[in-house]
Amino acid sequence: MGFLLVALGGISAAQNLAITMDDLPLNGLLPPGVTRAETTTNVLRILKKRHVPPVYGFLNAKKLEGNADGAEALKLWAAAEPVGNHTYSHMDLEQNTAEAFERDIDENEPALELLKKDANDNWHWLRYPYLHEGDTVEKRREVRAYLKARGYRIAQVTLDWEDYLWNFAYARCAAKNDTKSVEWLRSSYLNTASEFLDLGREQAKLIYGHDINYVLLMHLGAFSSTILPEALDLLKKKGFTLMTLEEAESDAAYEGNPDVGLHDAGTLLDQWMKVKQIKYPEHAEKPYKEIESVCR
């Protein structure tokens, strides 16, 4: 009986997931007549209605320059949900020195400090733009040492279907009032999400031998407020229980560090697949070309 309870407990814990959102105050383009503040309000309303645990939004403060709508959107988000550092300008560590990258992290901090609600707010989480942690091991180690010295934790990602791709396409299709194409975007998004949720879980089992607590990367964009309810339904259908980022990354899986330089590293699971030279399970690819060409 004891073994059975442990096994059942493992099944339950295996499907925990934290949602995070990148590129605040907005990813992608906006349809005509839609504001960043409106999009943010809609997303926050959905998160609250669905009782989603706190969702970290990762900020690029450069987007706020001369942008009152962006500033309002960010204030709305920070009043309801936690924020973290995504660098000031969404800098790519692969294309820059470790020193330049660290300066870009520093430059983002004043905005994060201003948005802090109280002393318990912890914005010392870094999400690497593009999930690029360094194309050389020297860069990787130097930035990690800097983060540790500054009290940061790395907001790793273990599930991702590149949802930002649909934000750009949706803005184009909405501008043309192309309802047929918008419906295709909806179905292709959900099919891709389903495929890559399954793939991520298979990766975890190949790497660790079991499920882990997962961290999902999403983006705050124009499509988010239209597709988010269905995305949350999909997570529920897949058996995921939502939790906070802190809870998810308390899993021992996030203590590991591949400690190599990688080009286009991908999620933490993708990094381990490369380092351990594990063959990917068969899966459908994302519809890059179709998304890029729709509503042109």
Contacts in CASP RR format, 6 or more apart in sequence:
PFRMAT RR
TARGET T0000
AUTHOR 0000-0000-0000
METHOD contacts of the structure
MODEL  1
MGFLLVALGGISAAQNLAITMDDLPLNGLLPPGVTRAETTTNVLRILKKR
HVPPVYGFLNAKKLEGNADGAEALKLWAAAEPVGNHTYSHMDLEQNTAEA
FERDIDENEPALELLKKDANDNWHWLRYPYLHEGDTVEKRREVRAYLKAR
GYRIAQVTLDWEDYLWNFAYARCAAKNDTKSVEWLRSSYLNTASEFLDLG
REQAKLIYGHDINYVLLMHLGAFSSTILPEALDLLKKKGFTLMTLEEAES
DAAYEGNPDVGLHDAGTLLDQWMKVKQIKYPEHAEKPYKEIESVCR
10 210 0 8 1.000
10 211 0 8 1.000
12 241 0 8 1.000
13 211 0 8 1.000
13 213 0 8 1.000
14 210 0 8 1.000
14 211 0 8 1.000
14 212 0 8 1.000
15 211 0 8 1.000
15 238 0 8 1.000
15 239 0 8 1.000
15 240 0 8 1.000
15 241 0 8 1.000
16 213 0 8 1.000
16 214 0 8 1.000
16 240 0 8 1.000
16 241 0 8 1.000
16 242 0 8 1.000
16 243 0 8 1.000
16 247 0 8 1.000
16 248 0 8 1.000
17 159 0 8 1.000
17 213 0 8 1.000
17 214 0 8 1.000
17 215 0 8 1.000
17 216 0 8 1.000
17 235 0 8 1.000
17 240 0 8 1.000
17 241 0 8 1.000
17 242 0 8 1.000
17 243 0 8 1.000
17 248 0 8 1.000
18 53 0 8 1.000
18 55 0 8 1.000
18 56 0 8 1.000
18 213 0 8 1.000
18 214 0 8 1.000
18 215 0 8 1.000
18 216 0 8 1.000
18 242 0 8 1.000
18 243 0 8 1.000
18 244 0 8 1.000
18 245 0 8 1.000
18 247 0 8 1.000
18 248 0 8 1.000
18 249 0 8 1.000
19 52 0 8 1.000
19 55 0 8 1.000
19 216 0 8 1.000
19 218 0 8 1.000
19 242 0 8 1.000
20 55 0 8 1.000
20 56 0 8 1.000
20 57 0 8 1.000
20 58 0 8 1.000
20 127 0 8 1.000
20 155 0 8 1.000
20 157 0 8 1.000
20 215 0 8 1.000
20 216 0 8 1.000
20 217 0 8 1.000
20 218 0 8 1.000
20 245 0 8 1.000
21 43 0 8 1.000
21 55 0 8 1.000
21 56 0 8 1.000
21 57 0 8 1.000
21 58 0 8 1.000
21 218 0 8 1.000
21 219 0 8 1.000
21 220 0 8 1.000
21 224 0 8 1.000
22 57 0 8 1.000
22 58 0 8 1.000
22 86 0 8 1.000
22 127 0 8 1.000
22 164 0 8 1.000
22 217 0 8 1.000
22 218 0 8 1.000
22 219 0 8 1.000
22 220 0 8 1.000
23 58 0 8 1.000
23 60 0 8 1.000
23 63 0 8 1.000
23 86 0 8 1.000
23 90 0 8 1.000
23 164 0 8 1.000
23 219 0 8 1.000
23 220 0 8 1.000
23 221 0 8 1.000
24 57 0 8 1.000
24 58 0 8 1.000
24 59 0 8 1.000
24 60 0 8 1.000
24 63 0 8 1.000
24 73 0 8 1.000
24 74 0 8 1.000
24 77 0 8 1.000
24 83 0 8 1.000
24 86 0 8 1.000
24 220 0 8 1.000
25 36 0 8 1.000
25 40 0 8 1.000
25 59 0 8 1.000
25 63 0 8 1.000
25 64 0 8 1.000
25 67 0 8 1.000
25 69 0 8 1.000
25 70 0 8 1.000
25 71 0 8 1.000
25 73 0 8 1.000
25 74 0 8 1.000
25 77 0 8 1.000
25 220 0 8 1.000
26 36 0 8 1.000
26 39 0 8 1.000
26 63 0 8 1.000
26 70 0 8 1.000
26 73 0 8 1.000
26 220 0 8 1.000
26 221 0 8 1.000
26 222 0 8 1.000
27 164 0 8 1.000
27 167 0 8 1.000
27 219 0 8 1.000
27 220 0 8 1.000
27 221 0 8 1.000
28 164 0 8 1.000
28 167 0 8 1.000
28 168 0 8 1.000
28 171 0 8 1.000
28 219 0 8 1.000
28 221 0 8 1.000
28 222 0 8 1.000
29 167 0 8 1.000
29 168 0 8 1.000
29 171 0 8 1.000
29 172 0 8 1.000
29 222 0 8 1.000
30 36 0 8 1.000
30 39 0 8 1.000
30 171 0 8 1.000
30 222 0 8 1.000
31 170 0 8 1.000
31 171 0 8 1.000
31 174 0 8 1.000
31 175 0 8 1.000
31 222 0 8 1.000
32 174 0 8 1.000
32 175 0 8 1.000
34 174 0 8 1.000
34 222 0 8 1.000
35 69 0 8 1.000
35 73 0 8 1.000
36 67 0 8 1.000
36 69 0 8 1.000
36 70 0 8 1.000
36 72 0 8 1.000
36 73 0 8 1.000
37 69 0 8 1.000
37 70 0 8 1.000
37 72 0 8 1.000
37 73 0 8 1.000
37 76 0 8 1.000
39 73 0 8 1.000
39 220 0 8 1.000
39 221 0 8 1.000
39 222 0 8 1.000
39 224 0 8 1.000
39 225 0 8 1.000
40 73 0 8 1.000
40 74 0 8 1.000
40 76 0 8 1.000
40 77 0 8 1.000
40 220 0 8 1.000
41 76 0 8 1.000
42 224 0 8 1.000
42 225 0 8 1.000
43 220 0 8 1.000
43 224 0 8 1.000
43 225 0 8 1.000
43 228 0 8 1.000
44 76 0 8 1.000
44 77 0 8 1.000
44 80 0 8 1.000
44 81 0 8 1.000
46 225 0 8 1.000
46 228 0 8 1.000
46 229 0 8 1.000
46 232 0 8 1.000
47 55 0 8 1.000
47 80 0 8 1.000
47 81 0 8 1.000
47 228 0 8 1.000
48 80 0 8 1.000
50 229 0 8 1.000
50 232 0 8 1.000
52 232 0 8 1.000
52 242 0 8 1.000
53 242 0 8 1.000
53 243 0 8 1.000
53 244 0 8 1.000
53 247 0 8 1.000
54 81 0 8 1.000
54 82 0 8 1.000
54 244 0 8 1.000
54 245 0 8 1.000
55 81 0 8 1.000
55 82 0 8 1.000
56 81 0 8 1.000
56 82 0 8 1.000
56 83 0 8 1.000
56 84 0 8 1.000
56 125 0 8 1.000
56 155 0 8 1.000
56 245 0 8 1.000
57 77 0 8 1.000
57 81 0 8 1.000
57 82 0 8 1.000
57 83 0 8 1.000
57 84 0 8 1.000
57 220 0 8 1.000
58 83 0 8 1.000
58 84 0 8 1.000
58 85 0 8 1.000
58 86 0 8 1.000
58 125 0 8 1.000
58 127 0 8 1.000
58 155 0 8 1.000
59 74 0 8 1.000
59 83 0 8 1.000
59 84 0 8 1.000
59 85 0 8 1.000
59 86 0 8 1.000
59 108 0 8 1.000
59 111 0 8 1.000
59 112 0 8 1.000
59 115 0 8 1.000
60 86 0 8 1.000
60 87 0 8 1.000
60 88 0 8 1.000
60 89 0 8 1.000
60 90 0 8 1.000
60 108 0 8 1.000
60 129 0 8 1.000
61 88 0 8 1.000
61 107 0 8 1.000
61 108 0 8 1.000
61 110 0 8 1.000
61 111 0 8 1.000
61 112 0 8 1.000
62 88 0 8 1.000
62 89 0 8 1.000
62 90 0 8 1.000
63 70 0 8 1.000
64 70 0 8 1.000
64 71 0 8 1.000
64 74 0 8 1.000
64 111 0 8 1.000
74 83 0 8 1.000
74 111 0 8 1.000
74 115 0 8 1.000
75 115 0 8 1.000
77 83 0 8 1.000
77 220 0 8 1.000
78 115 0 8 1.000
78 117 0 8 1.000
79 117 0 8 1.000
82 121 0 8 1.000
82 122 0 8 1.000
82 123 0 8 1.000
82 245 0 8 1.000
83 112 0 8 1.000
83 115 0 8 1.000
83 123 0 8 1.000
84 112 0 8 1.000
84 123 0 8 1.000
84 124 0 8 1.000
84 125 0 8 1.000
84 126 0 8 1.000
84 127 0 8 1.000
84 155 0 8 1.000
85 105 0 8 1.000
85 108 0 8 1.000
85 109 0 8 1.000
85 112 0 8 1.000
85 123 0 8 1.000
85 124 0 8 1.000
85 125 0 8 1.000
85 126 0 8 1.000
85 127 0 8 1.000
85 152 0 8 1.000
86 108 0 8 1.000
86 126 0 8 1.000
86 127 0 8 1.000
86 129 0 8 1.000
87 101 0 8 1.000
87 104 0 8 1.000
87 105 0 8 1.000
87 108 0 8 1.000
87 126 0 8 1.000
87 129 0 8 1.000
88 104 0 8 1.000
88 105 0 8 1.000
88 107 0 8 1.000
88 108 0 8 1.000
89 104 0 8 1.000
89 107 0 8 1.000
90 129 0 8 1.000
91 100 0 8 1.000
91 101 0 8 1.000
91 104 0 8 1.000
91 129 0 8 1.000
92 129 0 8 1.000
92 130 0 8 1.000
92 132 0 8 1.000
93 101 0 8 1.000
93 128 0 8 1.000
93 129 0 8 1.000
93 132 0 8 1.000
93 133 0 8 1.000
93 134 0 8 1.000
93 135 0 8 1.000
93 139 0 8 1.000
93 143 0 8 1.000
94 130 0 8 1.000
94 132 0 8 1.000
94 134 0 8 1.000
94 135 0 8 1.000
94 263 0 8 1.000
94 264 0 8 1.000
96 104 0 8 1.000
97 139 0 8 1.000
98 138 0 8 1.000
98 139 0 8 1.000
98 142 0 8 1.000
98 143 0 8 1.000
98 146 0 8 1.000
101 139 0 8 1.000
101 143 0 8 1.000
102 143 0 8 1.000
102 146 0 8 1.000
105 126 0 8 1.000
105 146 0 8 1.000
105 147 0 8 1.000
105 150 0 8 1.000
112 123 0 8 1.000
113 123 0 8 1.000
115 123 0 8 1.000
116 123 0 8 1.000
124 150 0 8 1.000
124 151 0 8 1.000
124 152 0 8 1.000
124 153 0 8 1.000
125 152 0 8 1.000
125 153 0 8 1.000
125 154 0 8 1.000
125 155 0 8 1.000
125 245 0 8 1.000
126 147 0 8 1.000
126 152 0 8 1.000
126 153 0 8 1.000
126 154 0 8 1.000
126 155 0 8 1.000
127 154 0 8 1.000
127 155 0 8 1.000
127 157 0 8 1.000
127 217 0 8 1.000
128 154 0 8 1.000
130 264 0 8 1.000
131 157 0 8 1.000
131 160 0 8 1.000
131 217 0 8 1.000
131 265 0 8 1.000
131 266 0 8 1.000
131 267 0 8 1.000
132 264 0 8 1.000
132 265 0 8 1.000
133 140 0 8 1.000
133 143 0 8 1.000
133 261 0 8 1.000
133 262 0 8 1.000
133 265 0 8 1.000
133 271 0 8 1.000
134 140 0 8 1.000
134 143 0 8 1.000
134 261 0 8 1.000
134 262 0 8 1.000
134 265 0 8 1.000
135 261 0 8 1.000
135 262 0 8 1.000
135 263 0 8 1.000
136 261 0 8 1.000
137 259 0 8 1.000
137 260 0 8 1.000
137 261 0 8 1.000
139 261 0 8 1.000
140 259 0 8 1.000
140 260 0 8 1.000
140 261 0 8 1.000
141 259 0 8 1.000
144 154 0 8 1.000
144 257 0 8 1.000
147 153 0 8 1.000
147 154 0 8 1.000
153 249 0 8 1.000
155 215 0 8 1.000
155 245 0 8 1.000
155 249 0 8 1.000
156 215 0 8 1.000
156 249 0 8 1.000
156 254 0 8 1.000
156 267 0 8 1.000
156 268 0 8 1.000
157 215 0 8 1.000
157 216 0 8 1.000
157 217 0 8 1.000
157 266 0 8 1.000
157 267 0 8 1.000
157 268 0 8 1.000
158 200 0 8 1.000
158 204 0 8 1.000
158 212 0 8 1.000
158 214 0 8 1.000
158 215 0 8 1.000
158 216 0 8 1.000
158 253 0 8 1.000
158 267 0 8 1.000
158 268 0 8 1.000
158 269 0 8 1.000
159 196 0 8 1.000
159 197 0 8 1.000
159 200 0 8 1.000
159 214 0 8 1.000
159 215 0 8 1.000
159 216 0 8 1.000
159 217 0 8 1.000
159 267 0 8 1.000
160 196 0 8 1.000
160 216 0 8 1.000
160 217 0 8 1.000
160 266 0 8 1.000
160 267 0 8 1.000
161 192 0 8 1.000
161 193 0 8 1.000
161 195 0 8 1.000
161 196 0 8 1.000
161 197 0 8 1.000
161 286 0 8 1.000
162 286 0 8 1.000
163 189 0 8 1.000
163 193 0 8 1.000
163 217 0 8 1.000
163 218 0 8 1.000
163 219 0 8 1.000
163 223 0 8 1.000
163 224 0 8 1.000
164 219 0 8 1.000
164 221 0 8 1.000
165 286 0 8 1.000
165 288 0 8 1.000
165 291 0 8 1.000
166 185 0 8 1.000
166 188 0 8 1.000
166 189 0 8 1.000
166 223 0 8 1.000
166 227 0 8 1.000
166 291 0 8 1.000
167 219 0 8 1.000
167 221 0 8 1.000
167 222 0 8 1.000
167 223 0 8 1.000
167 224 0 8 1.000
168 291 0 8 1.000
169 185 0 8 1.000
169 291 0 8 1.000
169 292 0 8 1.000
169 294 0 8 1.000
169 295 0 8 1.000
170 182 0 8 1.000
170 185 0 8 1.000
170 222 0 8 1.000
170 223 0 8 1.000
170 226 0 8 1.000
171 222 0 8 1.000
172 294 0 8 1.000
172 295 0 8 1.000
172 296 0 8 1.000
173 181 0 8 1.000
173 182 0 8 1.000
173 185 0 8 1.000
173 294 0 8 1.000
173 295 0 8 1.000
174 182 0 8 1.000
174 222 0 8 1.000
175 295 0 8 1.000
176 295 0 8 1.000
178 295 0 8 1.000
181 294 0 8 1.000
181 295 0 8 1.000
184 294 0 8 1.000
185 223 0 8 1.000
185 291 0 8 1.000
185 294 0 8 1.000
186 226 0 8 1.000
186 227 0 8 1.000
186 230 0 8 1.000
188 287 0 8 1.000
188 290 0 8 1.000
188 291 0 8 1.000
189 223 0 8 1.000
189 227 0 8 1.000
189 231 0 8 1.000
190 227 0 8 1.000
190 230 0 8 1.000
190 231 0 8 1.000
190 234 0 8 1.000
191 284 0 8 1.000
192 284 0 8 1.000
192 286 0 8 1.000
192 287 0 8 1.000
193 231 0 8 1.000
193 234 0 8 1.000
194 234 0 8 1.000
194 238 0 8 1.000
195 283 0 8 1.000
195 284 0 8 1.000
196 283 0 8 1.000
196 286 0 8 1.000
197 234 0 8 1.000
197 235 0 8 1.000
197 238 0 8 1.000
197 240 0 8 1.000
198 238 0 8 1.000
198 283 0 8 1.000
199 280 0 8 1.000
199 281 0 8 1.000
199 283 0 8 1.000
200 214 0 8 1.000
200 267 0 8 1.000
200 269 0 8 1.000
201 211 0 8 1.000
201 214 0 8 1.000
202 281 0 8 1.000
203 269 0 8 1.000
203 270 0 8 1.000
203 272 0 8 1.000
203 273 0 8 1.000
203 278 0 8 1.000
203 280 0 8 1.000
203 281 0 8 1.000
204 210 0 8 1.000
204 211 0 8 1.000
204 212 0 8 1.000
204 214 0 8 1.000
204 253 0 8 1.000
204 269 0 8 1.000
205 211 0 8 1.000
206 273 0 8 1.000
206 278 0 8 1.000
206 281 0 8 1.000
207 269 0 8 1.000
207 272 0 8 1.000
207 273 0 8 1.000
207 276 0 8 1.000
207 278 0 8 1.000
208 253 0 8 1.000
212 251 0 8 1.000
212 253 0 8 1.000
213 243 0 8 1.000
213 247 0 8 1.000
213 248 0 8 1.000
213 249 0 8 1.000
213 250 0 8 1.000
213 251 0 8 1.000
213 253 0 8 1.000
214 240 0 8 1.000
214 248 0 8 1.000
215 245 0 8 1.000
215 248 0 8 1.000
215 249 0 8 1.000
216 235 0 8 1.000
217 267 0 8 1.000
218 224 0 8 1.000
218 231 0 8 1.000
235 242 0 8 1.000
248 254 0 8 1.000
253 268 0 8 1.000
254 268 0 8 1.000
258 268 0 8 1.000
258 271 0 8 1.000
258 272 0 8 1.000
258 274 0 8 1.000
258 275 0 8 1.000
260 271 0 8 1.000
260 275 0 8 1.000
262 271 0 8 1.000
262 274 0 8 1.000
265 271 0 8 1.000
265 274 0 8 1.000
272 278 0 8 1.000
273 280 0 8 1.000
END
